[in-house]
């Protein structure tokens, strides 16, 4: 089957550059990556990953973490398990 369809999208330059750097490490180009994504959409009959809207508690936790609030810092795994009571 010949490739005659065109996909055009405007995205942030930094996002494009970072994604294309990953593609390069994988040995593929943007066209191949987009083709793989489209194929996965076809196979899954939808997006090939879950999209969910975070629950209010999760969103609040993300915001607090991003702001550096309510963090528990552990020295190592043993300290973490001790703080968790495990």
C-alpha positions as CSV (number, residue, x, y, z in Angstrom):
1,X,0.0,0.0,0.0
2,X,1.5,3.4,-1.0
3,X,1.9,6.1,1.5
4,X,0.0,9.1,0.2
5,X,-1.8,10.5,3.2
6,X,-0.2,13.4,5.1
7,X,-0.5,14.2,8.8
8,X,0.3,17.8,9.9
9,X,0.4,18.9,13.5
10,X,1.7,22.0,15.3
11,X,3.5,21.1,18.6
12,X,5.9,22.9,20.9
13,X,9.5,22.9,19.5
14,X,11.0,21.5,22.7
15,X,8.5,18.6,22.8
16,X,9.4,17.8,19.1
17,X,13.1,18.0,19.8
18,X,13.0,15.8,22.9
19,X,10.7,13.2,21.2
20,X,12.9,13.1,18.1
21,X,16.0,12.6,20.3
22,X,14.3,9.5,21.7
23,X,13.3,8.3,18.2
24,X,17.0,8.7,17.2
25,X,18.1,6.6,20.1
26,X,15.5,3.9,19.1
27,X,16.8,4.0,15.5
28,X,13.5,5.3,14.0
29,X,12.3,8.6,12.5
30,X,9.2,10.7,13.3
31,X,7.3,9.2,10.4
32,X,8.0,5.6,11.6
33,X,7.0,6.6,15.2
34,X,3.8,8.2,14.0
35,X,3.0,5.2,11.9
36,X,3.6,2.9,14.9
37,X,1.3,5.1,17.0
38,X,-1.5,5.0,14.4
39,X,-1.1,1.2,14.1
40,X,-1.5,0.8,17.8
41,X,-4.6,3.0,17.8
42,X,-6.0,0.7,15.1
43,X,-5.1,-2.4,17.0
44,X,-6.6,-1.1,20.3
45,X,-9.5,0.5,18.6
46,X,-8.6,3.6,20.7
47,X,-5.6,5.1,22.3
48,X,-2.9,2.6,23.2
49,X,-2.7,3.9,26.8
50,X,-5.1,4.9,29.5
51,X,-6.3,8.5,29.8
52,X,-7.9,9.3,33.1
53,X,-8.9,12.5,34.9
54,X,-7.2,12.4,38.4
55,X,-9.5,12.1,41.4
56,X,-9.7,15.3,43.5
57,X,-7.5,13.8,46.2
58,X,-4.9,12.7,43.6
59,X,-4.9,16.1,42.0
60,X,-4.4,17.8,45.4
61,X,-1.5,15.5,46.2
62,X,0.1,16.2,42.8
63,X,-0.2,20.0,43.5
64,X,1.2,19.6,47.0
65,X,4.1,17.5,45.7
66,X,4.9,19.9,42.9
67,X,5.0,22.8,45.5
68,X,7.3,20.8,47.8
69,X,4.6,20.4,50.5
70,X,3.8,17.3,52.6
71,X,6.8,15.3,51.4
72,X,8.3,12.5,53.4
73,X,12.0,12.2,52.7
74,X,13.7,8.8,53.4
75,X,17.4,8.1,53.7
76,X,17.1,4.7,52.1
77,X,14.7,1.8,51.6
78,X,15.0,0.6,55.2
79,X,14.1,4.1,56.4
80,X,11.1,4.2,54.0
81,X,9.8,0.9,55.2
82,X,10.2,2.0,58.8
83,X,8.3,5.2,58.2
84,X,5.6,3.1,56.5
85,X,5.5,0.7,59.5
86,X,6.3,-2.3,57.3
